[in-house]
Amino acid sequence: KSVSLESELYLYKETAKFVVVSLDNLKGSNGVGGLLPGFGQSELSPGFTGVSNLFKKISRNGYEILYVADRAIRQSQSSKAFIREFAQDGVRLPAGPLLLSPNRSMAHLANQLLFKSTSQVKEASLRSLTSIFPKSRNPFYAAFCKHDSEDVNLYLGINVSKSRIFHLEGEKSMSCIEIMEMVHCLFP
């Protein structure tokens, strides 16, 4: 019996600068959506208006968009399809790698219930990515998340400067449109 496997390979220079985007935040998951596809999803909040155009402009300025999600490997196809097909005003999200949990659905669920955290898988994935770059530099330039998410501490833990963690919801948030107006200053 033959098996076919499809994959994408992203090659980066050692000087690559990544902008980390939590797919869980972008998709508006309430946590349940990470475990059961199709459940716990909501519409994008007003703070996410213009997100495709913003990330496209950041990408054009030489930054690599890196998507992370606290989802089981079984959900890779639907998560990649979301990135590939999502569009606002005819603008699609830039292509980029997607880091997921290597666990199957049940093992992933058990891990979430045991640790009650959605950021541990993301942190492990991002730290392993850091290890392939020179120790003298941090490849993570900026990150986008909801203000009240665990991801804020995650991004601080991988040495993203607090001034470059952009909150798209909550009391300290900036809209994508506001960030887009300053994109050449924030992402030179």
Secondary structure, DSSP 8 states (H G I E B T S, - for coil): -------------TT--EEEEEHHHHTT--SHHHHSTTSS-----GGGTTHHHHHHHHHHTT-EEEEE----GGGHHHHHHHHHH-EETTEE-----EE--SS-HHHHHHHHHHH--SSHHHHHHHHHHHTTS-TTS--EEEEEE-TTSTHHHHHHHTT--GGGEEESSSTT---HHHHHHTHHHH--
